[in-house]
Amino acid sequence: MPLLLVQSFVNTWEADRGIDLLSDPETARSWLHQAGLWDGVTPPSLQELQVARGVRESLRSLLAHDGGSPHLSPDDLRPLEVLARSCRARLAIGSDGGLLLDPDSGDGLDSKLFGLLLVVRDAQKDGTWQRLKACDNPACRWAFYDRSHTRRGRWCDMAVCGNRIKNRKLRERRR
C-alpha cells in the first residue's frame, strides 16, 4: 500500500490532458493534504512546489529506467539526491518489534517527500519496486503497477497506450 502513494504522487502530472496538480498552490495544497503529505493550512510555496515537481519527475525517470529506458543522467537524479542530503532518517521500533526508518524532521513538505524516498527504498528491498513502472508511451509516462504474471507490462493501459504504440510500429514497418 505505501507504494500506491508513490504511484499517486508521480501521477499528479497527466500528460494526455496537460494537468499538473502540483502547479497551482491551492490545488497542490488540496491534493497533498488528501495524500497526507501536507499538514499546513496555508498552501505550499512556489519553491516547495518546484522541489516537489522535481522529485516527482526524478521518480518518473527512475521508474522509466527500471522499466528498460536508457540510462539515468545526473540531472535525472539530482532532485532525489538534494532531498536525501537535506533530510535525515531516524530509527524507530514498530509494534511488532521490527526496525523502521522514519523521517526525522518536522512536518514540512521536504520531510514528507523524504518519507516517499523511504517507501521507495523499502520497495526496492522487498522486490515490489520492480512492478511499479512508467508507461512506455513517451507521450504518457503514467505510473502503473504491473500485475502481470511475467512482470513484463510496458503500458499503463493496453487498450489505449499499448494499442497506439503497436499501431504506430505497424505503420512504420509497412512504410
TIVO-2410 file (N, C-alpha, C; in nm, 3 decimals):
# residues 175
REC num residu      c1      c2      c3 atome chaine
REC   1      M   0.079  -0.121   0.000     N      A
REC   1      M   0.000   0.000   0.000    CA      A
REC   1      M   0.084   0.128   0.000     C      A
REC   2      P   0.195   0.136   0.074     N      A
REC   2      P   0.270   0.261   0.071    CA      A
REC   2      P   0.318   0.297  -0.070     C      A
REC   3      L   0.344   0.197  -0.152     N      A
REC   3      L   0.389   0.223  -0.288    CA      A
REC   3      L   0.279   0.290  -0.371     C      A
REC   4      L   0.155   0.269  -0.333     N      A
REC   4      L   0.043   0.334  -0.401    CA      A
REC   4      L   0.052   0.487  -0.386     C      A
REC   5      L   0.103   0.533  -0.273     N      A
REC   5      L   0.120   0.677  -0.253    CA      A
REC   5      L   0.227   0.732  -0.348     C      A
REC   6      V   0.334   0.656  -0.368     N      A
REC   6      V   0.439   0.698  -0.462    CA      A
REC   6      V   0.380   0.703  -0.603     C      A
REC   7      Q   0.304   0.602  -0.641     N      A
REC   7      Q   0.240   0.598  -0.772    CA      A
REC   7      Q   0.147   0.718  -0.790     C      A
REC   8      S   0.065   0.746  -0.690     N      A
REC   8      S  -0.027   0.860  -0.698    CA      A
REC   8      S   0.048   0.992  -0.708     C      A
REC   9      F   0.158   1.004  -0.635     N      A
REC   9      F   0.238   1.126  -0.640    CA      A
REC   9      F   0.296   1.147  -0.779     C      A
REC  10      V   0.352   1.042  -0.838     N      A
REC  10      V   0.407   1.052  -0.975    CA      A
REC  10      V   0.296   1.089  -1.073     C      A
REC  11      N   0.176   1.039  -1.050     N      A
REC  11      N   0.065   1.064  -1.141    CA      A
REC  11      N  -0.009   1.196  -1.114     C      A
REC  12      T   0.054   1.286  -1.038     N      A
REC  12      T  -0.005   1.419  -1.023    CA      A
REC  12      T   0.013   1.500  -1.150     C      A
REC  13      W   0.091   1.451  -1.242     N      A
REC  13      W   0.105   1.513  -1.374    CA      A
REC  13      W   0.045   1.416  -1.475     C      A
REC  14      E  -0.049   1.464  -1.554     N      A
REC  14      E  -0.119   1.382  -1.652    CA      A
REC  14      E  -0.092   1.440  -1.791     C      A
REC  15      A  -0.005   1.374  -1.867     N      A
REC  15      A   0.038   1.426  -1.997    CA      A
REC  15      A  -0.077   1.437  -2.096     C      A
REC  16      D  -0.163   1.336  -2.102     N      A
REC  16      D  -0.271   1.335  -2.201    CA      A
REC  16      D  -0.360   1.458  -2.193     C      A
REC  17      R  -0.387   1.502  -2.072     N      A
REC  17      R  -0.478   1.616  -2.055    CA      A
REC  17      R  -0.405   1.743  -2.012     C      A
REC  18      G  -0.273   1.735  -1.996     N      A
REC  18      G  -0.195   1.852  -1.958    CA      A
REC  18      G  -0.228   1.903  -1.818     C      A
REC  19      I  -0.260   1.813  -1.728     N      A
REC  19      I  -0.296   1.852  -1.592    CA      A
REC  19      I  -0.179   1.827  -1.497     C      A
REC  20      D  -0.144   1.929  -1.421     N      A
REC  20      D  -0.039   1.918  -1.320    CA      A
REC  20      D  -0.097   1.964  -1.187     C      A
REC  21      L  -0.122   1.870  -1.098     N      A
REC  21      L  -0.182   1.902  -0.969    CA      A
REC  21      L  -0.085   1.971  -0.875     C      A
REC  22      L   0.043   1.981  -0.914     N      A
REC  22      L   0.142   2.048  -0.830    CA      A
REC  22      L   0.186   2.181  -0.889     C      A
REC  23      S   0.109   2.236  -0.981     N      A
REC  23      S   0.148   2.364  -1.042    CA      A
REC  23      S   0.086   2.483  -0.970     C      A
REC  24      D  -0.033   2.468  -0.918     N      A
REC  24      D  -0.105   2.576  -0.851    CA      A
REC  24      D  -0.103   2.550  -0.700     C      A
REC  25      P  -0.062   2.649  -0.618     N      A
REC  25      P  -0.052   2.626  -0.474    CA      A
REC  25      P  -0.181   2.576  -0.408     C      A
REC  26      E  -0.297   2.629  -0.445     N      A
REC  26      E  -0.423   2.585  -0.383    CA      A
REC  26      E  -0.458   2.441  -0.422     C      A
REC  27      T  -0.445   2.411  -0.550     N      A
REC  27      T  -0.473   2.275  -0.597    CA      A
REC  27      T  -0.375   2.177  -0.533     C      A
REC  28      A  -0.248   2.217  -0.527     N      A
REC  28      A  -0.145   2.132  -0.467    CA      A
REC  28      A  -0.174   2.110  -0.319     C      A
REC  29      R  -0.213   2.216  -0.248     N      A
REC  29      R  -0.243   2.202  -0.105    CA      A
REC  29      R  -0.352   2.099  -0.084     C      A
REC  30      S  -0.456   2.105  -0.165     N      A
REC  30      S  -0.567   2.011  -0.152    CA      A
REC  30      S  -0.520   1.867  -0.177     C      A
REC  31      W  -0.449   1.846  -0.288     N      A
REC  31      W  -0.405   1.710  -0.320    CA      A
REC  31      W  -0.306   1.659  -0.216     C      A
REC  32      L  -0.207   1.741  -0.181     N      A
REC  32      L  -0.105   1.699  -0.084    CA      A
REC  32      L  -0.167   1.670   0.052     C      A
REC  33      H  -0.266   1.750   0.092     N      A
REC  33      H  -0.334   1.727   0.220    CA      A
REC  33      H  -0.408   1.593   0.217     C      A
REC  34      Q  -0.482   1.567   0.110     N      A
REC  34      Q  -0.556   1.440   0.098    CA      A
REC  34      Q  -0.462   1.321   0.097     C      A
REC  35      A  -0.341   1.340   0.043     N      A
REC  35      A  -0.243   1.231   0.036    CA      A
REC  35      A  -0.164   1.216   0.166     C      A
REC  36      G  -0.184   1.308   0.261     N      A
REC  36      G  -0.111   1.301   0.387    CA      A
REC  36      G   0.030   1.359   0.378     C      A
REC  37      L   0.055   1.438   0.275     N      A
REC  37      L   0.188   1.495   0.256    CA      A
REC  37      L   0.194   1.643   0.294     C      A
REC  38      W   0.083   1.701   0.337     N      A
REC  38      W   0.081   1.843   0.373    CA      A
REC  38      W  -0.016   1.863   0.488     C      A
REC  39      D   0.035   1.921   0.598     N      A
REC  39      D  -0.048   1.947   0.715    CA      A
REC  39      D  -0.083   2.094   0.729     C      A
REC  40      G  -0.019   2.178   0.649     N      A
REC  40      G  -0.035   2.322   0.664    CA      A
REC  40      G  -0.171   2.373   0.619     C      A
REC  41      V  -0.215   2.480   0.684     N      A
REC  41      V  -0.339   2.546   0.646    CA      A
REC  41      V  -0.316   2.632   0.522     C      A
REC  42      T  -0.200   2.694   0.517     N      A
REC  42      T  -0.165   2.776   0.400    CA      A
REC  42      T  -0.110   2.687   0.291     C      A
REC  43      P  -0.123   2.728   0.166     N      A
REC  43      P  -0.071   2.646   0.056    CA      A
REC  43      P   0.082   2.641   0.059     C      A
REC  44      P   0.140   2.539   0.000     N      A
REC  44      P   0.285   2.533  -0.010    CA      A
REC  44      P   0.336   2.649  -0.098     C      A
REC  45      S   0.458   2.690  -0.072     N      A
REC  45      S   0.516   2.800  -0.150    CA      A
REC  45      S   0.551   2.751  -0.291     C      A
REC  46      L   0.573   2.844  -0.381     N      A
REC  46      L   0.612   2.809  -0.518    CA      A
REC  46      L   0.744   2.733  -0.518     C      A
REC  47      Q   0.835   2.769  -0.427     N      A
REC  47      Q   0.964   2.699  -0.418    CA      A
REC  47      Q   0.942   2.554  -0.371     C      A
REC  48      E   0.856   2.534  -0.273     N      A
REC  48      E   0.827   2.398  -0.227    CA      A
REC  48      E   0.765   2.315  -0.338     C      A
REC  49      L   0.677   2.377  -0.416     N      A
REC  49      L   0.615   2.305  -0.528    CA      A
REC  49      L   0.716   2.273  -0.636     C      A
REC  50      Q   0.811   2.361  -0.658     N      A
REC  50      Q   0.917   2.334  -0.756    CA      A
REC  50      Q   1.000   2.213  -0.713     C      A
REC  51      V   1.030   2.205  -0.584     N      A
REC  51      V   1.103   2.089  -0.530    CA      A
REC  51      V   1.019   1.963  -0.548     C      A
REC  52      A   0.890   1.971  -0.516     N      A
REC  52      A   0.801   1.855  -0.528    CA      A
REC  52      A   0.793   1.807  -0.673     C      A
REC  53      R   0.780   1.900  -0.767     N      A
REC  53      R   0.775   1.861  -0.909    CA      A
REC  53      R   0.907   1.798  -0.953     C      A
REC  54      G   1.018   1.850  -0.905     N      A
REC  54      G   1.148   1.792  -0.938    CA      A
REC  54      G   1.161   1.649  -0.885     C      A
REC  55      V   1.117   1.627  -0.761     N      A
REC  55      V   1.119   1.493  -0.703    CA      A
REC  55      V   1.027   1.400  -0.782     C      A
REC  56      R   0.910   1.450  -0.817     N      A
REC  56      R   0.815   1.369  -0.894    CA      A
REC  56      R   0.875   1.324  -1.027     C      A
REC  57      E   0.934   1.417  -1.101     N      A
REC  57      E   0.990   1.381  -1.232    CA      A
REC  57      E   1.114   1.295  -1.218     C      A
REC  58      S   1.188   1.312  -1.110     N      A
REC  58      S   1.303   1.227  -1.084    CA      A
REC  58      S   1.257   1.083  -1.056     C      A
REC  59      L   1.150   1.070  -0.979     N      A
REC  59      L   1.093   0.936  -0.956    CA      A
REC  59      L   1.041   0.875  -1.086     C      A
REC  60      R   0.979   0.957  -1.171     N      A
REC  60      R   0.929   0.908  -1.300    CA      A
REC  60      R   1.047   0.857  -1.385     C      A
REC  61      S   1.157   0.931  -1.386     N      A
REC  61      S   1.276   0.889  -1.461    CA      A
REC  61      S   1.331   0.757  -1.407     C      A
REC  62      L   1.328   0.744  -1.275     N      A
REC  62      L   1.375   0.620  -1.212    CA      A
REC  62      L   1.286   0.503  -1.251     C      A
REC  63      L   1.154   0.525  -1.253     N      A
REC  63      L   1.061   0.419  -1.295    CA      A
REC  63      L   1.085   0.380  -1.441     C      A
REC  64      A   1.102   0.480  -1.527     N      A
REC  64      A   1.125   0.453  -1.669    CA      A
REC  64      A   1.256   0.377  -1.687     C      A
REC  65      H   1.358   0.416  -1.614     N      A
REC  65      H   1.488   0.349  -1.624    CA      A
REC  65      H   1.477   0.204  -1.579     C      A
REC  66      D   1.411   0.181  -1.467     N      A
REC  66      D   1.396   0.045  -1.417    CA      A
REC  66      D   1.313  -0.041  -1.512     C      A
REC  67      G   1.230   0.024  -1.594     N      A
REC  67      G   1.148  -0.047  -1.692    CA      A
REC  67      G   1.221  -0.071  -1.823     C      A
REC  68      G   1.346  -0.025  -1.835     N      A
REC  68      G   1.424  -0.053  -1.955    CA      A
REC  68      G   1.461   0.068  -2.037     C      A
REC  69      S   1.422   0.188  -1.995     N      A
REC  69      S   1.460   0.308  -2.069    CA      A
REC  69      S   1.610   0.333  -2.054     C      A
REC  70      P   1.664   0.422  -2.137     N      A
REC  70      P   1.808   0.449  -2.132    CA      A
REC  70      P   1.856   0.491  -1.992     C      A
REC  71      H   1.987   0.500  -1.981     N      A
REC  71      H   2.049   0.528  -1.851    CA      A
REC  71      H   1.997   0.659  -1.789     C      A
REC  72      L   2.015   0.667  -1.660     N      A
REC  72      L   1.977   0.788  -1.588    CA      A
REC  72      L   2.091   0.888  -1.593     C      A
REC  73      S   2.060   1.012  -1.618     N      A
REC  73      S   2.162   1.116  -1.617    CA      A
REC  73      S   2.171   1.174  -1.476     C      A
REC  74      P   2.282   1.240  -1.445     N      A
REC  74      P   2.292   1.305  -1.313    CA      A
REC  74      P   2.179   1.406  -1.291     C      A
REC  75      D   2.134   1.472  -1.398     N      A
REC  75      D   2.023   1.567  -1.385    CA      A
REC  75      D   1.893   1.497  -1.346     C      A
REC  76      D   1.874   1.374  -1.393     N      A
REC  76      D   1.754   1.298  -1.358    CA      A
REC  76      D   1.748   1.268  -1.208     C      A
REC  77      L   1.863   1.241  -1.149     N      A
REC  77      L   1.867   1.202  -1.008    CA      A
REC  77      L   1.890   1.317  -0.911     C      A
REC  78      R   1.930   1.433  -0.962     N      A
REC  78      R   1.967   1.545  -0.875    CA      A
REC  78      R   1.859   1.582  -0.773     C      A
REC  79      P   1.732   1.595  -0.811     N      A
REC  79      P   1.631   1.630  -0.708    CA      A
REC  79      P   1.623   1.528  -0.594     C      A
REC  80      L   1.640   1.400  -0.625     N      A
REC  80      L   1.637   1.297  -0.520    CA      A
REC  80      L   1.760   1.309  -0.431     C      A
REC  81      E   1.875   1.336  -0.493     N      A
REC  81      E   1.999   1.349  -0.416    CA      A
REC  81      E   1.994   1.470  -0.323     C      A
REC  82      V   1.944   1.582  -0.374     N      A
REC  82      V   1.932   1.703  -0.292    CA      A
REC  82      V   1.839   1.677  -0.174     C      A
REC  83      L   1.726   1.613  -0.199     N      A
REC  83      L   1.631   1.582  -0.093    CA      A
REC  83      L   1.693   1.487   0.009     C      A
REC  84      A   1.761   1.384  -0.038     N      A
REC  84      A   1.823   1.286   0.053    CA      A
REC  84      A   1.929   1.352   0.141     C      A
REC  85      R   2.003   1.448   0.086     N      A
REC  85      R   2.106   1.516   0.165    CA      A
REC  85      R   2.046   1.614   0.265     C      A
REC  86      S   1.931   1.670   0.235     N      A
REC  86      S   1.873   1.774   0.321    CA      A
REC  86      S   1.791   1.717   0.436     C      A
REC  87      C   1.759   1.590   0.434     N      A
REC  87      C   1.675   1.530   0.538    CA      A
REC  87      C   1.751   1.418   0.608     C      A
REC  88      R   1.701   1.380   0.721     N      A
REC  88      R   1.760   1.271   0.799    CA      A
REC  88      R   1.651   1.170   0.833     C      A
REC  89      A   1.695   1.048   0.854     N      A
REC  89      A   1.604   0.942   0.897    CA      A
REC  89      A   1.638   0.903   1.040     C      A
REC  90      R   1.537   0.856   1.111     N      A
REC  90      R   1.562   0.807   1.247    CA      A
REC  90      R   1.512   0.664   1.256     C      A
REC  91      L   1.576   0.590   1.340     N      A
REC  91      L   1.538   0.451   1.362    CA      A
REC  91      L   1.425   0.447   1.463     C      A
REC  92      A   1.322   0.371   1.431     N      A
REC  92      A   1.207   0.356   1.521    CA      A
REC  92      A   1.179   0.206   1.536     C      A
REC  93      I   1.108   0.174   1.640     N      A
REC  93      I   1.072   0.035   1.667    CA      A
REC  93      I   0.922   0.021   1.644     C      A
REC  94      G   0.884  -0.070   1.554     N      A
REC  94      G   0.743  -0.095   1.527    CA      A
REC  94      G   0.678  -0.174   1.637     C      A
REC  95      S   0.545  -0.182   1.635     N      A
REC  95      S   0.471  -0.253   1.740    CA      A
REC  95      S   0.504  -0.402   1.742     C      A
REC  96      D   0.552  -0.453   1.629     N      A
REC  96      D   0.591  -0.595   1.623    CA      A
REC  96      D   0.739  -0.616   1.655     C      A
REC  97      G   0.807  -0.507   1.694     N      A
REC  97      G   0.949  -0.517   1.728    CA      A
REC  97      G   1.041  -0.496   1.609     C      A
REC  98      G   0.983  -0.477   1.489     N      A
REC  98      G   1.065  -0.456   1.370    CA      A
REC  98      G   1.125  -0.315   1.368     C      A
REC  99      L   1.243  -0.306   1.309     N      A
REC  99      L   1.310  -0.177   1.298    CA      A
REC  99      L   1.259  -0.103   1.175     C      A
REC 100      L   1.227   0.025   1.194     N      A
REC 100      L   1.174   0.108   1.087    CA      A
REC 100      L   1.258   0.233   1.072     C      A
REC 101      L   1.264   0.287   0.952     N      A
REC 101      L   1.324   0.417   0.929    CA      A
REC 101      L   1.212   0.515   0.905     C      A
REC 102      D   1.213   0.627   0.977     N      A
REC 102      D   1.113   0.732   0.962    CA      A
REC 102      D   1.183   0.865   0.936     C      A
REC 103      P   1.118   0.956   0.865     N      A
REC 103      P   1.176   1.090   0.850    CA      A
REC 103      P   1.194   1.152   0.988     C      A
REC 104      D   1.308   1.218   1.008     N      A
REC 104      D   1.342   1.269   1.140    CA      A
REC 104      D   1.293   1.411   1.165     C      A
REC 105      S   1.273   1.487   1.060     N      A
REC 105      S   1.247   1.628   1.083    CA      A
REC 105      S   1.105   1.667   1.051     C      A
REC 106      G   1.046   1.749   1.133     N      A
REC 106      G   0.923   1.823   1.118    CA      A
REC 106      G   0.815   1.776   1.023     C      A
REC 107      D   0.724   1.869   1.002     N      A
REC 107      D   0.607   1.842   0.920    CA      A
REC 107      D   0.616   1.907   0.783     C      A
REC 108      G   0.732   1.960   0.746     N      A
REC 108      G   0.746   2.028   0.618    CA      A
REC 108      G   0.731   1.933   0.501     C      A
REC 109      L   0.711   1.990   0.384     N      A
REC 109      L   0.694   1.910   0.263    CA      A
REC 109      L   0.819   1.827   0.234     C      A
REC 110      D   0.938   1.885   0.258     N      A
REC 110      D   1.062   1.809   0.235    CA      A
REC 110      D   1.062   1.680   0.315     C      A
REC 111      S   1.021   1.688   0.441     N      A
REC 111      S   1.019   1.570   0.527    CA      A
REC 111      S   0.921   1.465   0.473     C      A
REC 112      K   0.807   1.510   0.427     N      A
REC 112      K   0.706   1.417   0.372    CA      A
REC 112      K   0.756   1.354   0.242     C      A
REC 113      L   0.823   1.434   0.157     N      A
REC 113      L   0.879   1.380   0.033    CA      A
REC 113      L   0.991   1.281   0.064     C      A
REC 114      F   1.068   1.310   0.169     N      A
REC 114      F   1.172   1.218   0.212    CA      A
REC 114      F   1.109   1.085   0.255     C      A
REC 115      G   0.991   1.093   0.317     N      A
REC 115      G   0.918   0.971   0.353    CA      A
REC 115      G   0.886   0.887   0.231     C      A
REC 116      L   0.856   0.953   0.117     N      A
REC 116      L   0.833   0.878  -0.008    CA      A
REC 116      L   0.959   0.805  -0.051     C      A
REC 117      L   1.075   0.869  -0.033     N      A
REC 117      L   1.201   0.803  -0.068    CA      A
REC 117      L   1.224   0.680   0.020     C      A
REC 118      L   1.184   0.688   0.145     N      A
REC 118      L   1.196   0.571   0.233    CA      A
REC 118      L   1.103   0.458   0.187     C      A
REC 119      V   0.986   0.494   0.136     N      A
REC 119      V   0.894   0.393   0.080    CA      A
REC 119      V   0.959   0.326  -0.041     C      A
REC 120      V   1.021   0.407  -0.128     N      A
REC 120      V   1.089   0.353  -0.246    CA      A
REC 120      V   1.200   0.259  -0.202     C      A
REC 121      R   1.277   0.301  -0.102     N      A
REC 121      R   1.386   0.217  -0.051    CA      A
REC 121      R   1.333   0.081  -0.003     C      A
REC 122      D   1.226   0.084   0.075     N      A
REC 122      D   1.167  -0.041   0.124    CA      A
REC 122      D   1.116  -0.127   0.009     C      A
REC 123      A   1.054  -0.064  -0.089     N      A
REC 123      A   1.001  -0.138  -0.204    CA      A
REC 123      A   1.114  -0.199  -0.287     C      A
REC 124      Q   1.226  -0.128  -0.298     N      A
REC 124      Q   1.341  -0.184  -0.369    CA      A
REC 124      Q   1.394  -0.307  -0.296     C      A
REC 125      K   1.391  -0.302  -0.165     N      A
REC 125      K   1.440  -0.415  -0.085    CA      A
REC 125      K   1.346  -0.536  -0.091     C      A
REC 126      D   1.214  -0.510  -0.091     N      A
REC 126      D   1.120  -0.624  -0.089    CA      A
REC 126      D   1.078  -0.672  -0.228     C      A
REC 127      G   1.129  -0.605  -0.334     N      A
REC 127      G   1.103  -0.651  -0.470    CA      A
REC 127      G   0.978  -0.594  -0.536     C      A
REC 128      T   0.899  -0.515  -0.464     N      A
REC 128      T   0.777  -0.460  -0.525    CA      A
REC 128      T   0.807  -0.340  -0.615     C      A
REC 129      W   0.921  -0.275  -0.595     N      A
REC 129      W   0.956  -0.157  -0.676    CA      A
REC 129      W   0.964  -0.193  -0.824     C      A
REC 130      Q   1.010  -0.312  -0.858     N      A
REC 130      Q   1.022  -0.353  -0.997    CA      A
REC 130      Q   0.887  -0.363  -1.067     C      A
REC 131      R   0.781  -0.371  -0.991     N      A
REC 131      R   0.647  -0.377  -1.050    CA      A
REC 131      R   0.587  -0.239  -1.077     C      A
REC 132      L   0.639  -0.136  -1.013     N      A
REC 132      L   0.593  -0.001  -1.039    CA      A
REC 132      L   0.672   0.053  -1.157     C      A
REC 133      K   0.603   0.091  -1.263     N      A
REC 133      K   0.669   0.128  -1.387    CA      A
REC 133      K   0.609   0.256  -1.445     C      A
REC 134      A   0.683   0.316  -1.536     N      A
REC 134      A   0.631   0.429  -1.613    CA      A
REC 134      A   0.591   0.375  -1.750     C      A
REC 135      C   0.476   0.417  -1.799     N      A
REC 135      C   0.427   0.372  -1.929    CA      A
REC 135      C   0.532   0.397  -2.036     C      A
REC 136      D   0.548   0.301  -2.125     N      A
REC 136      D   0.647   0.309  -2.233    CA      A
REC 136      D   0.607   0.408  -2.342     C      A
REC 137      N   0.484   0.455  -2.341     N      A
REC 137      N   0.440   0.555  -2.438    CA      A
REC 137      N   0.502   0.689  -2.397     C      A
REC 138      P   0.595   0.744  -2.478     N      A
REC 138      P   0.662   0.868  -2.440    CA      A
REC 138      P   0.565   0.985  -2.420     C      A
REC 139      A   0.449   0.980  -2.480     N      A
REC 139      A   0.352   1.087  -2.463    CA      A
REC 139      A   0.268   1.068  -2.336     C      A
REC 140      C   0.288   0.960  -2.265     N      A
REC 140      C   0.207   0.930  -2.147    CA      A
REC 140      C   0.292   0.932  -2.020     C      A
REC 141      R   0.376   0.832  -2.002     N      A
REC 141      R   0.464   0.816  -1.886    CA      A
REC 141      R   0.389   0.805  -1.753     C      A
REC 142      W   0.263   0.761  -1.759     N      A
REC 142      W   0.181   0.740  -1.641    CA      A
REC 142      W   0.243   0.627  -1.559     C      A
REC 143      A   0.247   0.640  -1.427     N      A
REC 143      A   0.299   0.534  -1.341    CA      A
REC 143      A   0.189   0.430  -1.321     C      A
REC 144      F   0.225   0.304  -1.333     N      A
REC 144      F   0.129   0.196  -1.313    CA      A
REC 144      F   0.196   0.080  -1.243     C      A
REC 145      Y   0.117   0.000  -1.174     N      A
REC 145      Y   0.167  -0.118  -1.104    CA      A
REC 145      Y   0.144  -0.237  -1.195     C      A
REC 146      D   0.251  -0.303  -1.235     N      A
REC 146      D   0.244  -0.417  -1.326    CA      A
REC 146      D   0.202  -0.542  -1.250     C      A
REC 147      R   0.080  -0.583  -1.271     N      A
REC 147      R   0.028  -0.702  -1.203    CA      A
REC 147      R   0.038  -0.828  -1.289     C      A
REC 148      S   0.103  -0.816  -1.404     N      A
REC 148      S   0.113  -0.933  -1.492    CA      A
REC 148      S   0.200  -1.041  -1.429     C      A
REC 149      H   0.170  -1.164  -1.464     N      A
REC 149      H   0.244  -1.278  -1.410    CA      A
REC 149      H   0.392  -1.270  -1.447     C      A
REC 150      T   0.420  -1.229  -1.568     N      A
REC 150      T   0.559  -1.226  -1.616    CA      A
REC 150      T   0.635  -1.099  -1.577     C      A
REC 151      R   0.563  -1.001  -1.523     N      A
REC 151      R   0.623  -0.872  -1.484    CA      A
REC 151      R   0.686  -0.799  -1.604     C      A
REC 152      R   0.625  -0.817  -1.720     N      A
REC 152      R   0.680  -0.756  -1.841    CA      A
REC 152      R   0.585  -0.652  -1.900     C      A
REC 153      G   0.491  -0.602  -1.822     N      A
REC 153      G   0.400  -0.499  -1.870    CA      A
REC 153      G   0.476  -0.374  -1.910     C      A
REC 154      R   0.432  -0.309  -2.018     N      A
REC 154      R   0.502  -0.192  -2.068    CA      A
REC 154      R   0.414  -0.069  -2.077     C      A
REC 155      W   0.283  -0.087  -2.073     N      A
REC 155      W   0.192   0.025  -2.092    CA      A
REC 155      W   0.094   0.032  -1.976     C      A
REC 156      C   0.053   0.155  -1.947     N      A
REC 156      C  -0.043   0.174  -1.838    CA      A
REC 156      C  -0.177   0.110  -1.872     C      A
REC 157      D  -0.211   0.111  -2.001     N      A
REC 157      D  -0.337   0.053  -2.046    CA      A
REC 157      D  -0.316  -0.003  -2.186     C      A
REC 158      M  -0.330  -0.132  -2.199     N      A
REC 158      M  -0.308  -0.197  -2.329    CA      A
REC 158      M  -0.405  -0.144  -2.435     C      A
REC 159      A  -0.528  -0.116  -2.394     N      A
REC 159      A  -0.629  -0.071  -2.490    CA      A
REC 159      A  -0.601   0.070  -2.542     C      A
REC 160      V  -0.528   0.149  -2.467     N      A
REC 160      V  -0.502   0.286  -2.509    CA      A
REC 160      V  -0.356   0.299  -2.555     C      A
REC 161      C  -0.265   0.308  -2.459     N      A
REC 161      C  -0.124   0.331  -2.494    CA      A
REC 161      C  -0.063   0.214  -2.571     C      A
REC 162      G  -0.089   0.092  -2.524     N      A
REC 162      G  -0.034  -0.024  -2.594    CA      A
REC 162      G  -0.081  -0.032  -2.738     C      A
REC 163      N  -0.209  -0.007  -2.759     N      A
REC 163      N  -0.266  -0.009  -2.893    CA      A
REC 163      N  -0.204   0.100  -2.981     C      A
REC 164      R  -0.188   0.221  -2.926     N      A
REC 164      R  -0.129   0.332  -3.002    CA      A
REC 164      R   0.013   0.298  -3.047     C      A
REC 165      I   0.093   0.248  -2.955     N      A
REC 165      I   0.234   0.218  -2.987    CA      A
REC 165      I   0.242   0.103  -3.086     C      A
REC 166      K   0.166  -0.001  -3.065     N      A
REC 166      K   0.170  -0.115  -3.157    CA      A
REC 166      K   0.124  -0.075  -3.297     C      A
REC 167      N   0.019   0.006  -3.306     N      A
REC 167      N  -0.027   0.053  -3.438    CA      A
REC 167      N   0.077   0.144  -3.503     C      A
REC 168      R   0.140   0.229  -3.425     N      A
REC 168      R   0.245   0.317  -3.477    CA      A
REC 168      R   0.361   0.235  -3.534     C      A
REC 169      K   0.401   0.131  -3.462     N      A
REC 169      K   0.511   0.047  -3.509    CA      A
REC 169      K   0.470  -0.033  -3.633     C      A
REC 170      L   0.347  -0.077  -3.639     N      A
REC 170      L   0.297  -0.148  -3.758    CA      A
REC 170      L   0.301  -0.057  -3.880     C      A
REC 171      R   0.255   0.067  -3.866     N      A
REC 171      R   0.259   0.161  -3.977    CA      A
REC 171      R   0.402   0.190  -4.023     C      A
REC 172      E   0.494   0.200  -3.928     N      A
REC 172      E   0.634   0.222  -3.962    CA      A
REC 172      E   0.691   0.106  -4.041     C      A
REC 173      R   0.657  -0.016  -4.001     N      A
REC 173      R   0.707  -0.135  -4.071    CA      A
REC 173      R   0.650  -0.141  -4.213     C      A
REC 174      R   0.524  -0.102  -4.230     N      A
REC 174      R   0.462  -0.108  -4.361    CA      A
REC 174      R   0.517  -0.003  -4.457     C      A
REC 175      R   0.570   0.105  -4.403     N      A
REC 175      R   0.632   0.208  -4.488    CA      A
REC 175      R   0.757   0.153  -4.544     C      A
***
